[in-house]
Structure formats: C-alpha cells, structure tokens
Amino acid sequence: MKWKPSVLMILIAILVLSYSTVIKIYLNAEREYNLANTLFAQNNLLEAMTHYERSIQWFLPGLSLQDRAAQGLWNVGEKYEAKSDTENALAAYRLLRGAFYSSRSFYTPGKTWIDRCNEKIATLMAGRPTSSEAEKTKTFAERRAENLKILSAEKSPRNPWAVLAVTGFFGWIACAVLFIMKAFTKTGKIQGRPAVSWIAGFIVFYGLWILGLLNT
C-alpha cells in the first residue's frame, strides 16, 4: 500500500491531537496540585481543598499525581480533625470521596481512598451530637456501623458526564481507526465520502469526550 503525503499528514495530526490532549490533562492536574500545595502551606485549607479535588478530577488511568492529590486532601481533613473542626474535616473527606466518584466511568478509580473516607466519615458522623431521640438510644458503635453501611453500599456509575466522556473517548478512537481502514483505496488514495464521514465522527466524539471531562 502506497501512502501519500496527505494521508501521512492526517495520521500525524490524529496522533498529535491525541498526545496533546493527554498532555493537557496531565498539565492541568499538575497545575491544580501545585496550587493546592501552595495554599496548604499558607494554611488556606478551604481553597486548598478545592484545588486538590480538581487535580483528582483531571483523571488519567495510572497517573500517580491523583494519589498525591488525594493524600493532600486527606491531610487537609486530618489537619481539621486536629483542630477539632469536625464539619470541615467531613467536608474534606467527602470532597475526596466525591472526586473519585465523579471520575468513574465503567469502573470506579481510587477505591482504596473511597474506603478510607467511608471509615472516617462514618466515625466523625457517629461522634456528632444528635437531637433525635431514636439516635440517642444507639451507641457510638451502632451509629458508626449504620453510617458505614450506607456509605459502603456499591454505587453504579450514574454520572451522565462520566458516561459521556467514556463514550466520546472510545468513539473518537474508533473513528480514527476506521478512518485509516475505510477512507483509503488500496493505492492510498483518499475516498471523499468515507473520509468526510469518519473525520466528522472523530470531531463529534472528540468534542463529547472533552465536554464530559470538563464537567465531571
């Protein structure tokens, strides 16, 4: 099969676009993480929480940066606990838990962190004063166990933005592959209609992927 320069340029453009997107996600995650660390060092814990969460949400499978951001957000929660500020500690652990849940698609990342947050949240909630007569009759251990059971219930991915991101990701990958397979003749000549169709599909699915990532 003879490859024409125009074909090679299209393939290079697809590879560059794919690579640049991955780099963009990484750089955004790193920028949010570094900003969060700066704010944490300045004891601006509320702002640090927000940026640690955003760093986690710029999710890429296998990216260690997410674990470091999760540890940073966990440290915020523990710092609030040390100050006996239960409400803000709960907010930090809930943000950490929610950041990974918002990044889920066909699987849930950060399960270890979610489980750790469940334990913390259940414990802190069980230790809060209660005005309910029914709750007052229960021991701390009973309240904690009830909270942990609710928090640990398996949740299927229902975030429409996460589903959109996954659909878009596999969609543009499929369109790129099918473009290569279907848009050329055996001599390497581009076939107009198939080429336009798969390029249009690539653009649509790529846009859906970015839209999903920006809203998870």
C-alpha positions as CSV (number, residue, x, y, z in Angstrom):
1,M,0.0,0.0,0.0
2,K,1.4,3.3,-1.1
3,W,1.0,6.2,1.4
4,K,0.6,9.6,0.0
5,P,1.9,12.7,1.9
6,S,-1.6,13.9,2.6
7,V,-2.5,10.6,4.3
8,L,0.6,10.7,6.4
9,M,-0.2,14.2,7.5
10,I,-3.7,13.2,8.6
11,L,-2.4,10.3,10.6
12,I,0.3,12.6,12.2
13,A,-2.4,15.1,13.0
14,I,-4.6,12.5,14.8
15,L,-1.6,11.3,16.8
16,V,-0.5,14.8,17.7
17,L,-4.1,15.7,18.8
18,S,-4.4,12.6,20.9
19,Y,-1.0,13.1,22.5
20,S,-1.6,16.8,23.2
21,T,-4.9,16.0,24.9
22,V,-3.3,13.6,27.3
23,I,-0.5,16.2,28.0
24,K,-3.2,18.9,28.6
25,I,-5.0,16.7,31.1
26,Y,-1.7,16.0,32.9
27,L,-0.6,19.6,33.0
28,N,-4.0,20.7,34.3
29,A,-3.9,18.1,37.0
30,E,-0.3,19.1,37.9
31,R,-1.1,22.9,38.0
32,E,-4.1,22.3,40.3
33,Y,-2.0,20.1,42.5
34,N,0.9,22.6,42.8
35,L,-1.6,25.4,43.6
36,A,-3.2,23.3,46.3
37,N,0.2,22.6,47.9
38,T,1.0,26.3,47.9
39,L,-2.4,27.1,49.5
40,F,-1.9,24.3,52.1
41,A,1.5,25.6,53.0
42,Q,-0.2,29.0,53.6
43,N,-2.8,27.3,55.8
44,N,-5.5,28.3,53.4
45,L,-7.2,25.0,53.8
46,L,-10.6,25.7,52.2
47,E,-9.0,26.9,48.9
48,A,-6.5,24.0,49.0
49,M,-9.4,21.5,49.2
50,T,-10.9,22.8,46.0
51,H,-7.7,22.6,44.0
52,Y,-6.8,19.1,45.3
53,E,-10.3,18.0,44.3
54,R,-9.8,19.5,40.8
55,S,-6.4,17.8,40.4
56,I,-8.0,14.4,41.1
57,Q,-10.8,15.1,38.6
58,W,-8.4,15.7,35.8
59,F,-8.2,11.9,35.8
60,L,-5.9,9.7,33.7
61,P,-5.7,6.0,34.4
62,G,-2.3,5.1,36.0
63,L,-1.4,8.7,36.8
64,S,0.3,8.8,40.2
65,L,-0.5,12.5,40.5
66,Q,-4.0,11.6,41.5
67,D,-2.8,9.7,44.5
68,R,-0.6,12.6,45.6
69,A,-3.6,15.0,45.3
70,A,-5.7,12.5,47.3
71,Q,-3.1,12.4,50.0
72,G,-3.0,16.2,50.1
73,L,-6.8,16.4,50.5
74,W,-6.6,13.7,53.2
75,N,-4.0,15.8,55.0
76,V,-6.4,18.7,55.0
77,G,-9.1,16.6,56.6
78,E,-6.6,15.4,59.3
79,K,-5.5,18.9,59.9
80,Y,-9.1,20.0,60.5
81,E,-9.5,17.0,62.8
82,A,-6.5,18.1,64.8
83,K,-8.3,21.4,65.3
84,S,-11.5,19.6,66.4
85,D,-13.2,21.1,63.4
86,T,-15.5,18.2,62.6
87,E,-17.6,19.9,59.9
88,N,-14.7,21.0,57.8
89,A,-12.9,17.6,58.3
90,L,-16.1,15.9,57.0
91,A,-16.2,18.3,54.0
92,A,-12.6,17.4,53.1
93,Y,-13.2,13.6,53.3
94,R,-16.5,14.0,51.3
95,L,-14.7,16.0,48.6
96,L,-12.0,13.4,48.4
97,R,-14.6,10.6,48.1
98,G,-16.7,12.6,45.7
99,A,-13.7,13.5,43.5
100,F,-13.1,9.8,42.7
101,Y,-16.7,9.0,42.2
102,S,-17.1,11.9,39.8
103,S,-14.2,10.4,37.8
104,R,-15.7,6.9,37.5
105,S,-16.9,5.5,34.2
106,F,-17.1,1.8,33.5
107,Y,-15.0,1.4,36.7
108,T,-14.5,3.4,39.9
109,P,-11.0,4.7,40.5
110,G,-9.5,5.3,43.9
111,K,-11.4,2.5,45.7
112,T,-8.8,2.4,48.5
113,W,-9.3,6.2,49.1
114,I,-13.0,5.9,49.0
115,D,-13.0,3.1,51.6
116,R,-10.7,5.1,53.8
117,C,-13.0,8.1,53.5
118,N,-16.0,6.0,54.3
119,E,-14.4,4.9,57.6
120,K,-13.5,8.5,58.5
121,I,-16.9,9.9,57.6
122,A,-18.8,7.2,59.4
123,T,-16.7,7.7,62.6
124,L,-17.0,11.5,62.5
125,M,-20.7,11.4,61.9
126,A,-21.3,9.0,64.7
127,G,-19.4,11.2,67.1
128,R,-21.6,14.3,66.3
129,P,-24.3,15.3,68.8
130,T,-27.8,14.2,67.8
131,S,-31.2,15.7,68.6
132,S,-33.1,12.6,67.5
133,E,-34.4,10.5,70.4
134,A,-34.0,7.4,68.3
135,E,-30.4,8.1,67.6
136,K,-29.7,8.9,71.3
137,T,-30.6,5.4,72.3
138,K,-27.9,4.0,70.0
139,T,-24.3,3.5,71.0
140,F,-21.5,5.2,69.1
141,A,-20.5,1.8,67.6
142,E,-24.1,1.3,66.3
143,R,-24.3,4.7,64.7
144,R,-20.9,4.3,63.1
145,A,-21.9,0.9,61.7
146,E,-25.1,2.2,60.3
147,N,-23.3,5.2,58.6
148,L,-20.6,2.9,57.2
149,K,-23.1,0.5,55.8
150,I,-24.8,3.4,53.9
151,L,-21.5,4.8,52.7
152,S,-20.1,1.5,51.6
153,A,-23.1,0.5,49.5
154,E,-21.9,-0.2,46.0
155,K,-22.9,2.6,43.7
156,S,-23.1,2.0,39.9
157,P,-21.7,4.8,37.7
158,R,-24.6,7.2,37.1
159,N,-22.8,10.4,36.3
160,P,-24.0,11.3,32.8
161,W,-20.9,13.4,32.2
162,A,-18.7,10.4,33.1
163,V,-20.6,8.2,30.7
164,L,-20.4,10.9,28.0
165,A,-16.6,11.1,28.5
166,V,-16.2,7.4,28.1
167,T,-18.5,7.2,25.1
168,G,-16.6,10.1,23.5
169,F,-13.2,8.6,24.2
170,F,-13.9,5.2,22.6
171,G,-15.9,6.9,19.9
172,W,-13.0,9.1,18.6
173,I,-10.6,6.2,18.9
174,A,-12.9,4.0,16.8
175,C,-13.4,6.8,14.2
176,A,-9.6,7.3,13.9
177,V,-9.1,3.6,13.3
178,L,-12.0,3.3,10.9
179,F,-10.8,6.3,9.0
180,I,-7.4,4.6,8.5
181,M,-9.1,1.3,7.5
182,K,-12.0,2.6,5.4
183,A,-11.1,6.0,3.9
184,F,-8.4,4.9,1.6
185,T,-8.2,2.8,-1.6
186,K,-5.5,0.1,-1.9
187,T,-3.3,2.6,-3.6
188,G,-3.6,5.1,-0.7
189,K,-6.0,7.4,-2.4
190,I,-8.5,9.2,-0.1
191,Q,-12.1,8.3,-0.7
192,G,-14.1,11.5,-0.3
193,R,-17.4,10.4,1.3
194,P,-16.0,7.8,3.8
195,A,-13.2,10.2,4.7
196,V,-15.6,13.0,5.5
197,S,-17.9,10.7,7.5
198,W,-15.1,9.4,9.7
199,I,-13.5,12.8,10.2
200,A,-16.9,14.2,11.2
201,G,-17.4,11.3,13.6
202,F,-14.0,11.9,15.1
203,I,-14.7,15.6,15.7
204,V,-18.1,14.9,17.2
205,F,-16.8,12.2,19.6
206,Y,-13.7,14.1,20.5
207,G,-15.9,17.1,21.4
208,L,-18.1,14.9,23.5
209,W,-15.0,13.5,25.3
210,I,-13.7,16.9,26.2
211,L,-17.2,18.1,27.3
212,G,-17.5,15.1,29.6
213,L,-14.1,15.6,31.1
214,L,-14.7,19.3,31.8
215,N,-18.0,18.5,33.6
216,T,-17.0,15.5,35.7
